[in-house]
Amino acid sequence: MSWTKKDIIEYYDKNTFAYSLWGRNMHFGFWDKSTKTLRQATQKFNEVLAQTAHIGKDDHVLDAGCGVGGACIYLAKTFGCRVTGITICPRQVEQAYKNAKKDGVDHLTEFYEMDYCNTAFKENLFDVVWGLESICYAKSKEKFIRESHRILKDNGRLVVADGFASKSEYAGKEKKLMDRWLDGWIVNSINTPDDFKRFAQKTGFQTSTYRDVSKEVFLTSKLMYYVSFFFVIFHLIDKIIPIRYPTDALFNQYKAMKKGLWEYGLFYAEK
């Protein structure tokens, strides 16, 4: 399946209710001794990324794929820095502005409907480009990295937290399993950490690092797997007649991670 921009927008428009359950930070989260709930874990991931990218008050941050502004608002409130959020979903732009105003940081934040692979920003504008569980939607991760390099200042930083492929190619049952969960979230493909490092070097980034944090997100993967069993009837039918059912991605992302077919990682690069 080849998903389009329209498919992604429709998917998120239909899943706006999920934000009321998950919170503004709709991602896997980062579990450690300080986190007891999913919302604490998702907030913790904001902290981890901010530390990784060395974000401070004087930085201008671009949140590439900002959703409803959760990370942007966190950064503005915590560090007092300027944050620009972009998303291809018009409804998310509207909600992000409302959320920022509600939290009193609308003077530090701005939001636009824009493709992070082809932005309208001038060169050398941002100190940090931030992508938290959004870059998976880029059809070309190399194009995203190239655009990030263009709009980053000298010594600017790129930080990406997302799912990464554990191998370059899949075949047979492994490919089917990967396709089942990626298609469930309207994701065309994910790349390996080595791909990201190669793209960054080719583009002109001076250094890049990668950290596997699968253990820190695994509890969320397992929780989503358990939630999928509320729809057990679909799983049983699927054993006989393959169907696309509501929690297909929740079920299969866990199975694929358990088999080591994909991992969750933190990629960081400096211009």
C-alpha positions as CSV (number, residue, x, y, z in Angstrom):
1,M,0.0,0.0,0.0
2,S,1.3,3.5,-0.9
3,W,-0.2,6.1,1.4
4,T,-0.6,9.7,0.3
5,K,-0.7,13.0,2.1
6,K,-4.5,13.0,1.9
7,D,-4.6,9.5,3.5
8,I,-2.5,10.8,6.5
9,I,-4.7,13.9,7.0
10,E,-7.9,11.8,6.9
11,Y,-6.4,9.3,9.4
12,Y,-5.6,12.0,11.9
13,D,-8.9,13.8,11.4
14,K,-10.7,10.6,12.2
15,N,-8.5,10.0,15.3
16,T,-8.9,13.3,17.0
17,F,-10.7,11.6,19.9
18,A,-7.5,9.7,20.7
19,Y,-5.9,12.9,21.9
20,S,-8.5,13.2,24.7
21,L,-7.5,9.7,25.9
22,W,-3.7,9.8,25.2
23,G,-3.1,13.5,25.8
24,R,-1.4,16.2,23.7
25,N,1.7,14.1,23.4
26,M,0.5,11.2,21.4
27,H,3.5,8.9,21.2
28,F,5.1,5.9,22.9
29,G,6.6,7.8,25.8
30,F,9.8,7.0,27.7
31,W,9.5,4.8,30.8
32,D,11.9,5.0,33.7
33,K,11.8,5.0,37.6
34,S,10.1,8.4,37.6
35,T,7.2,7.5,35.4
36,K,4.1,5.8,36.7
37,T,1.5,6.6,34.0
38,L,1.4,6.8,30.2
39,R,1.0,10.6,30.3
40,Q,4.0,10.9,32.6
41,A,6.0,8.7,30.2
42,T,5.0,10.9,27.1
43,Q,6.0,14.0,29.0
44,K,9.3,12.3,30.0
45,F,10.1,11.7,26.4
46,N,9.9,15.5,25.8
47,E,12.5,15.9,28.5
48,V,14.8,13.3,27.1
49,L,14.7,14.8,23.6
50,A,15.2,18.3,25.0
51,Q,18.3,17.0,26.9
52,T,19.6,15.2,23.8
53,A,19.3,18.3,21.7
54,H,20.7,20.6,24.4
55,I,17.8,23.0,24.1
56,G,18.0,26.3,25.9
57,K,16.2,29.6,26.2
58,D,17.9,31.3,23.2
59,D,17.1,28.5,20.8
60,H,14.5,28.6,18.0
61,V,13.1,25.1,17.6
62,L,11.2,23.7,14.7
63,D,8.8,20.8,15.7
64,A,8.5,18.9,12.4
65,G,5.2,17.2,12.6
66,C,3.9,19.0,15.7
67,G,0.5,17.4,16.1
68,V,-1.7,19.5,18.4
69,G,1.3,21.3,19.8
70,G,2.2,19.1,22.9
71,A,6.0,19.3,22.5
72,C,6.0,22.9,21.3
73,I,4.1,24.0,24.4
74,Y,6.3,21.9,26.7
75,L,9.5,23.5,25.2
76,A,8.1,27.0,25.4
77,K,6.9,26.6,29.0
78,T,10.0,24.8,30.2
79,F,12.8,26.8,28.5
80,G,11.1,30.0,27.4
81,C,12.4,29.4,23.9
82,R,10.7,30.2,20.6
83,V,9.0,27.2,19.0
84,T,7.5,26.8,15.5
85,G,5.4,23.8,14.8
86,I,4.4,22.5,11.4
87,T,2.0,19.8,10.3
88,I,0.2,18.8,7.1
89,C,-3.1,18.6,9.0
90,P,-5.1,21.9,9.1
91,R,-7.2,20.8,12.0
92,Q,-4.1,20.2,14.1
93,V,-2.9,23.7,13.4
94,E,-6.1,25.1,14.8
95,Q,-6.0,22.9,17.9
96,A,-2.3,23.7,18.5
97,Y,-3.0,27.4,18.5
98,K,-5.9,26.9,21.0
99,N,-3.7,24.7,23.3
100,A,-0.8,27.2,23.2
101,K,-3.2,30.1,24.1
102,K,-4.8,28.1,26.9
103,D,-1.3,27.4,28.4
104,G,-0.2,31.0,28.0
105,V,2.6,30.4,25.6
106,D,1.0,31.7,22.4
107,H,3.6,34.6,22.4
108,L,6.4,32.0,22.0
109,T,4.8,29.6,19.6
110,E,3.5,29.6,16.0
111,F,2.0,26.9,13.9
112,Y,1.7,26.4,10.2
113,E,0.3,23.9,7.7
114,M,3.5,22.8,6.0
115,D,5.4,19.8,4.7
116,Y,8.6,19.3,6.6
117,C,10.3,17.9,3.6
118,N,9.6,21.0,1.6
119,T,9.2,24.0,3.9
120,A,8.9,27.7,3.1
121,F,11.5,28.7,5.6
122,K,14.7,30.5,4.6
123,E,18.1,28.9,5.1
124,N,19.9,28.9,8.4
125,L,16.9,29.8,10.5
126,F,16.5,27.3,13.3
127,D,18.8,26.1,16.1
128,V,17.0,22.8,16.4
129,V,14.8,20.6,14.2
130,W,12.8,18.2,16.4
131,G,10.9,15.2,15.1
132,L,9.1,13.1,17.7
133,E,7.3,10.1,16.1
134,S,6.5,12.1,13.0
135,I,9.4,11.5,10.6
136,C,8.2,7.9,9.9
137,Y,5.5,9.5,7.7
138,A,8.2,11.0,5.3
139,K,8.2,9.1,2.1
140,S,11.9,10.1,1.8
141,K,13.7,10.3,5.1
142,E,16.8,11.5,3.1
143,K,14.8,14.4,1.8
144,F,13.7,15.4,5.3
145,I,17.3,15.3,6.5
146,R,18.4,17.4,3.6
147,E,15.7,20.0,4.3
148,S,16.6,20.0,8.0
149,H,20.2,20.7,7.1
150,R,19.1,23.6,4.8
151,I,17.1,25.4,7.5
152,L,19.4,24.8,10.4
153,K,22.0,27.3,11.4
154,D,25.6,26.4,11.6
155,N,26.1,24.1,14.6
156,G,22.4,23.5,14.5
157,R,21.0,20.2,15.9
158,L,18.6,17.6,14.5
159,V,16.9,15.2,16.9
160,V,14.5,12.4,15.8
161,A,12.7,9.9,18.0
162,D,10.9,7.2,16.1
163,G,10.6,3.6,15.0
164,F,13.6,2.3,13.0
165,A,13.9,-0.8,10.9
166,S,16.2,-3.5,12.2
167,K,17.1,-4.7,8.7
168,S,17.2,-3.2,5.2
169,E,14.7,-5.6,3.6
170,Y,12.0,-7.9,4.8
171,A,10.5,-10.9,3.0
172,G,7.8,-13.5,3.6
173,K,6.1,-13.6,7.0
174,E,8.4,-10.9,8.3
175,K,7.4,-8.5,5.6
176,K,3.7,-9.3,6.1
177,L,3.9,-8.6,9.8
178,M,5.8,-5.3,9.3
179,D,3.3,-4.2,6.6
180,R,0.3,-5.0,8.9
181,W,1.4,-2.6,11.6
182,L,2.8,0.1,9.4
183,D,-0.3,0.2,7.2
184,G,-2.4,0.4,10.3
185,W,-0.9,3.7,11.1
186,I,-0.7,4.9,7.5
187,V,3.1,4.7,7.4
188,N,4.7,3.7,4.1
189,S,8.1,2.6,5.5
190,I,10.8,3.1,8.1
191,N,14.5,3.2,7.6
192,T,17.4,1.7,9.5
193,P,19.7,3.7,11.9
194,D,22.5,3.2,9.4
195,D,20.4,4.8,6.7
196,F,19.9,7.9,8.8
197,K,23.6,8.2,9.6
198,R,24.4,7.8,5.9
199,F,21.8,10.4,4.8
200,A,23.1,12.8,7.4
201,Q,26.8,12.4,6.3
202,K,25.8,12.7,2.7
203,T,23.8,15.9,3.4
204,G,26.7,17.5,5.3
205,F,26.0,17.0,9.0
206,Q,29.3,16.9,10.8
207,T,28.4,14.3,13.4
208,S,25.5,11.9,14.1
209,T,24.7,9.4,16.9
210,Y,22.0,6.8,17.5
211,R,20.6,5.3,20.7
212,D,18.3,2.3,20.9
213,V,15.6,3.1,23.5
214,S,13.3,0.1,22.7
215,K,13.5,-1.0,26.4
216,E,12.2,2.4,27.5
217,V,9.2,2.4,25.2
218,F,8.4,-1.3,25.4
219,L,5.8,-1.0,28.1
220,T,3.7,1.2,25.9
221,S,4.0,-1.3,23.1
222,K,2.8,-4.0,25.4
223,L,-0.1,-1.8,26.7
224,M,-1.3,-1.2,23.1
225,Y,-1.1,-5.0,22.5
226,Y,-3.4,-5.6,25.5
227,V,-5.8,-2.9,24.4
228,S,-6.2,-4.6,21.1
229,F,-7.7,-7.7,22.8
230,F,-10.9,-5.7,23.5
231,F,-11.4,-6.4,19.8
232,V,-10.7,-10.1,20.0
233,I,-13.5,-10.9,17.6
234,F,-11.5,-9.2,14.8
235,H,-8.4,-11.2,15.7
236,L,-10.4,-14.5,15.5
237,I,-12.0,-13.6,12.2
238,D,-8.6,-12.5,10.8
239,K,-7.3,-16.0,11.5
240,I,-9.7,-17.3,8.9
241,I,-10.3,-14.4,6.5
242,P,-7.6,-11.7,6.4
243,I,-9.3,-8.3,7.2
244,R,-8.2,-4.8,8.1
245,Y,-9.6,-4.3,11.6
246,P,-9.4,-1.3,14.0
247,T,-6.6,-2.5,16.3
248,D,-4.5,-4.3,13.7
249,A,-1.6,-1.9,14.2
250,L,-1.7,-2.1,18.0
251,F,-1.6,-5.9,17.8
252,N,1.1,-6.3,15.2
253,Q,3.5,-3.6,16.2
254,Y,4.1,-5.5,19.5
255,K,4.5,-8.8,17.7
256,A,7.0,-7.3,15.3
257,M,9.0,-5.6,18.1
258,K,9.1,-8.8,20.1
259,K,10.6,-10.6,17.1
260,G,13.2,-7.8,16.8
261,L,12.0,-6.7,13.4
262,W,12.0,-3.0,14.4
263,E,13.3,-0.9,17.3
264,Y,12.6,2.5,18.8
265,G,15.5,4.9,18.6
266,L,16.9,8.4,19.2
267,F,18.9,9.9,16.2
268,Y,20.9,13.0,16.8
269,A,23.0,15.0,14.3
270,E,24.9,18.3,14.4
271,K,25.4,20.6,11.4
